[in-house]
């Protein structure tokens, strides 16, 4: 937008006025019993719906209040750690099986799983129009390109507004299939434009898992079997996390209006893009890089602890007092996703010859919690969350930081679709429409000429 000096001044004036009108006394939330951020006073989420899909457990309620417990995550009633251990034990890829479970409500038999794998690969290719559109899109943010590409898919859908079960499932399968292709093509397109390198358009391969196909389309043959299995694990761990996380709730809110699938999923992408949600692993990555540069002896716990104490006291790094990747809204003693991912990170670090960095992160994980407890007390129990190790794992695989958050979307699309389908499948469903309490003073209108 091009503006002149007068218009620039008007915008400044409007912004200056906004400074005052956006202020609300925080004490009013408690006084009027308004659940700020849909949170209770103890930090737990306000129950706003029912679901059969996922359950996030980090504490239990007792007569004395909340009791911290080891974290558990359930998909359709199955504990995720059990699902993951089965996949790792059999040394196979599991994301497709989890996607089938989340979409249909049950685990597939071997024939159904094989058919579903073929279905996903068959739908991974993009129309030439969509591929050309990705190449021609302006901007360098892949989440933005992903959202615009999803909205474009509406144009090529013969029944985009049909919310029958069959059509919703067809759209779900197509979106799960196409997200890896869109993200891989978008990254290679941006690299081509920025560095003048050849533009590689690699087509998905039959017989490859979704994780393998993504790495192949992005990197060619420059990845190892362990890289692919680790990415598959990450996709499983991030596929679903209950209906209360911000992006999934966004999908459910928009779906409750009976809007089309593409509009609803694009809204979820916009939510996930935020640094407080899907962009959190990038914050962890930048913080770890800062610690590597400012801590001389990575094996000296005393030195590490001193620096972490400075961060919590707002004397170092970005002076927010936050250690990114530590703490979670629900999990208390442990985040089961972080526990599972940490073990894969160890194996991958061994393969890549980067155990020194892994052990450094282990020390940070332990000492960061202690630093927060020392300065802020132990009232809120803390643990490393999945973001703490995910950025490190992406880096070990050789994935660029530009696709960290898009990868989260690539995993979570199946959870979004499952929740959208559930929201629209309710009998007697109602539009989600919470209330806000207005605290503005009543004023009399004054004519323009008298102000």
URCOR-V725084 format. One record per pair of residues at least 12 apart in sequence whose C-alpha atoms are under 7 Angstrom apart, sorted by sequence separation. I is the first residue (numbers start at 0). J is the second residue. D is the distance in whole Angstrom. If there is no record, write none. Layout:
I,J,D / I,J,D
This chain:
57,69,6 / 187,199,7 / 345,357,7 / 57,70,5 / 203,216,7 / 250,263,5 / 368,381,6 / 56,70,6 / 57,71,7 / 202,216,7 / 250,264,6 / 368,382,7 / 56,71,5 / 201,216,5 / 55,71,6 / 56,72,6 / 96,112,6 / 184,200,7 / 211,227,6 / 250,266,7 / 55,72,5 / 210,227,6 / 249,266,7 / 250,267,5 / 54,72,6 / 55,73,7 / 249,267,6 / 54,73,5 / 364,383,6 / 53,73,5 / 54,74,7 / 210,230,6 / 247,267,6 / 53,74,5 / 95,116,6 / 210,231,5 / 246,267,5 / 52,74,6 / 53,75,6 / 52,75,5 / 51,75,6 / 246,270,5 / 245,270,7 / 246,271,5 / 75,101,7 / 74,101,7 / 75,104,6 / 183,213,7 / 187,217,7 / 180,213,7 / 183,216,6 / 179,213,5 / 183,217,5 / 145,181,7 / 145,182,7 / 283,323,5 / 141,182,7 / 282,323,6 / 283,324,6 / 141,185,6 / 141,186,7 / 337,383,7 / 337,384,6 / 341,388,6 / 348,395,7 / 332,380,6 / 334,382,7 / 337,385,4 / 340,388,7 / 344,392,6 / 347,395,7 / 52,101,7 / 331,380,5 / 332,381,6 / 333,382,5 / 334,383,7 / 336,385,6 / 139,189,6 / 331,381,5 / 332,382,6 / 333,383,7 / 334,384,5 / 122,173,6 / 331,382,6 / 334,385,7 / 337,388,7 / 133,185,6 / 119,172,7 / 123,176,5 / 124,177,7 / 122,176,6 / 123,177,5 / 134,188,6 / 122,177,7 / 326,381,5 / 120,176,7 / 124,180,7 / 325,381,7 / 326,382,5 / 119,176,5 / 123,180,6 / 325,382,6 / 326,383,6 / 327,384,6 / 325,383,4 / 326,384,6 / 324,383,6 / 325,384,6 / 307,367,6 / 311,371,6 / 324,384,5 / 298,359,7 / 297,359,6 / 300,362,7 / 304,366,6 / 308,370,5 / 324,386,5 / 307,370,6 / 324,387,4 / 304,370,7 / 124,202,7 / 124,203,7 / 123,203,7 / 120,203,7 / 120,205,6 / 160,259,5 / 159,259,6 / 236,336,6 / 283,386,7 / 283,387,6 / 280,386,5 / 284,390,6 / 279,386,6 / 280,387,7 / 284,391,7 / 153,261,6 / 280,389,7 / 281,390,7 / 280,390,5 / 150,261,5 / 149,261,6 / 150,262,6 / 229,343,6 / 150,265,7 / 92,208,7 / 149,265,6 / 146,265,5 / 146,268,6 / 225,347,7 / 142,268,7 / 278,404,6 / 277,404,5 / 142,272,7 / 277,407,6 / 272,404,7 / 92,228,6 / 94,231,6 / 93,231,7 / 97,235,7 / 92,231,6 / 94,234,6 / 268,408,7 / 94,235,5 / 250,415,6 / 254,419,6 / 251,418,6 / 255,422,6 / 247,415,6 / 251,419,6 / 254,422,7 / 255,423,7 / 250,419,6 / 254,423,7 / 226,396,5 / 237,407,7 / 251,422,6 / 238,410,5 / 239,411,6 / 237,410,6 / 238,411,4 / 237,411,6 / 255,429,7 / 256,430,6 / 235,410,7 / 238,413,6 / 239,414,5 / 255,430,5 / 234,410,5 / 238,414,6 / 255,431,6 / 252,431,6 / 55,240,7 / 53,239,7 / 54,240,7 / 55,241,6 / 53,240,6 / 54,241,5 / 53,241,4 / 52,241,7 / 182,405,7 / 179,409,6 / 178,409,6 / 175,412,6 / 175,413,6 / 171,416,6 / 167,420,7 / 70,330,6 / 70,331,7 / 141,402,7 / 70,332,7 / 68,331,7 / 69,332,5 / 70,333,5 / 72,335,7 / 142,405,6 / 67,331,6 / 68,332,6 / 69,333,5 / 70,334,5 / 71,335,6 / 141,405,7 / 67,332,6 / 70,335,6 / 57,329,5 / 56,329,7 / 57,330,4 / 58,331,7 / 56,330,7 / 57,331,5 / 43,329,7 / 101,414,7 / 98,413,6 / 102,417,5 / 101,417,6
